[in-house]
Structures are given as structure tokens and as C-alpha cells.
Amino acid sequence: MTETVLDTAEALSASSSSPNSKPKLGFLGVGWIGRNRMEVIARHRAAEVACISDTAAQNAEEALKSAPQAEQVASLEAMLHKPELEGIVIATPSAFHAEQSTLALEAGKAVFCQKPLGRNVEETRRVVEAARNSNKLLGVDLSYRYTRAMQEVYKVVQSGELGQIYAIELVFHNAYGPDKAWFYEPKLSGGGCVIDLGVHLVDLALWSMNFPKVKHVQSHLYAKGKPISMVEGKVEDYAAASIELEGNTHVQLNCSWNLPAGQEAIISATFYGIHGGVALKNVNGSFYDFVAERYHGTKTEQLCAPPDDWMGRAGVAWAERVASGEGFNEEAEEFVKVAEVLDKIYGR
């Protein structure tokens, strides 16, 4: 598969440029991330911001400054009673994602949800089944797929020029931690840094390798330097996991919150094959700037460098697919496969 997600998004953008084809969307949860996704979708004219809802009045007020034409409603239920809405963009706390996504899909709305789609594989599978039964497009904000740097990495991996890929190293160290209390409650969050950060990396590895069968997962979870298990009612702030894929590929995942990393973040996904390597890497501790590098022995070739305005690009691509009339896509099963790996990391 050589066509990338950006190629698809650009093709859809060209085919859905008619002003009459723009779907009307509702935005549930318009804090920092929800508002960013709303503004980017509006800026690209991929959809009409028709409705917003947030339990925090100040979030709704800020969102209305960017989308003064939108109607503010009290709840998801109020949105679902609006037949003109074709889709709902969900950016609420993780504990609500599965239920809210399912309700929206059952009401005949397409859904674009923040990650994680569910706190475990059972919740995730229920949402995917709801999308299938309603024949509605389901998207999850796995945003790093849509960086230019990861697109370059994906092309190299897919080309086969690396030969047998025997090792993948995944790293996401965040020198900060979440600032909301629910992230630290496993019943609300589903886990700590793995489900918050590692979900992106596991997705990038499996996606680039065409979602091979996962043979074995072994993990070590820590909280404040001490080993833990999820049954203790704590969430991990450091995790190391070894994942064995069919085809003799070993994946090593390391991720953390509040690590003394010496910079704001360390983010990378590196693929090693018998004929060379390729990597996505953040630049100077940035959460937003990435390079793609191709490795030939001791030589490094840069494939892609900043700037790249990728934030919100995944939502734009989803909105354009909704505009084109696309219904359920079997690619949604990929969300279940990623959730299965996370459950194994957590020993669930």
C-alpha cells in the first residue's frame, strides 16, 4: 500500500471543494484539544461548525469566539436530536469516549473521537460494532500518522527497501504530566502514560507493518519509581514493554510522564531492517516539530524537516471523508487491534 493518508486527504479535499458538500458537525468538548480540532477543520473548510457543547462555560465561550455562527447546546443528547448534524467530534475525558461515541453512532452520526476510543478492548470493540451496524465513518485522533515525517517513514517501510524489519524502537517521554486529576484514576483513564502516549506509538508500529499478528507482550509498569500492577488502583508514570510480532519483528516500547528527560519531550519511532533504518524523531525536545531520517550504516539522510502544520490534520481528513459520503470502513478494526496490545501491556 503506497498511497498515504495525506494523499487520500488531499484527493478528498479536491473532490469535496463544493461549498454545498460541507457536512454540519457538532463539537462535544471544546477544551484546548477540542477547540484546536474545531478551528483547524473550520480553517480548511472541511465542514461547518454547527453546534458546540462543553460542561465548562469558559471553554464554550472561547470556542464561540472562533465559531460565532455555532449554536451552543447543553449536552450530547441535545446534539443527537438535531437531524442536520452529520457528525460529532468528541474531545471529552477518556471515561466518556466509548459511551458517547456509541450513542452518536447509534443516532446515525459519524464520529471522530480523541484517543483512547475506549479504556479497554471491550469498550473499543463495542464502539466499532456500533459504527459497523449504523454504517457510519468512525475516526480516532491518531494524529502522528498525519505528520509529514511519519508519512515519509511509512513510505520507506512500505517500499520494502529496508528488507526484513527485525526491530522497532518506540519512545515517548513527556517531561510533564497531565494537569487534570482524572488522568490519575485508572477507572476514569484506563491507565497512565501507556494509554495516553504509548497508544500513538503502538499504532504507528502496527500501522506501518500492516497490522501483523501480535504473538507475545511482556511489560513492566512503574509509579514514582516503584513497580506496580493495575489491580493496585494506580496508574503508571513509566512503562517498558516488549512486543513480538509475527514475522520475527521485536518492538520495544518505553514511555513516561514526568521523566527528568533533560528536555520537554523525547519522541521517536525507529525501524531497523537488514538493509538500513528509518526514523521519526522530535527536534530539540519539541512536541510539535519532527524530522524523518533514513539510516545507511553510519550515514544519516534527512527525508523531511519542519515546519509542518500537522495539528488537527487527522480531523480534517475524517471530515472530508464524511463530506464525500463515506460510511463504515473496516480500517476501524485497527483501533481494536491497538487496544488489544494495550490490554496485554496492562495485564488485562
Salt bridges, closest charged atoms under 4 A:
GLU10 OE2 - ARG148 NH2 3.17
GLU48 OE1 - LYS24 NZ 3.61
GLU62 OE2 - LYS65 NZ 2.74
GLU71 OE1 - LYS82 NZ 3.07
GLU123 OE2 - ARG119 NH2 2.62
GLU129 OE2 - ARG132 NH1 2.38
ASP141 OD2 - ARG37 NE 2.56
GLU152 OE2 - LYS155 NZ 3.80
GLU161 OE2 - ARG294 NE 3.25
ASP179 OD1 - LYS180 NZ 3.61
ASP196 OD1 - LYS115 NZ 2.85
ASP203 OD1 - ARG145 NH2 2.80
GLU244 OE2 - HIS250 NE2 3.68
GLU293 OE1 - LYS281 NZ 3.64
GLU301 OE1 - HIS296 NE2 2.98
ASP308 OD1 - ARG313 NH2 2.78
ASP309 OD2 - ARG43 NH2 3.68
GLU326 OE2 - ARG321 NH2 2.64
GLU330 OE1 - ARG132 NH2 2.85
GLU331 OE2 - ARG321 NH1 2.80
GLU333 OE2 - ARG132 NH2 2.92
GLU334 OE1 - ARG145 NH2 2.93
GLU340 OE2 - ARG125 NH2 3.25
ASP343 OD1 - ARG348 NE 2.90
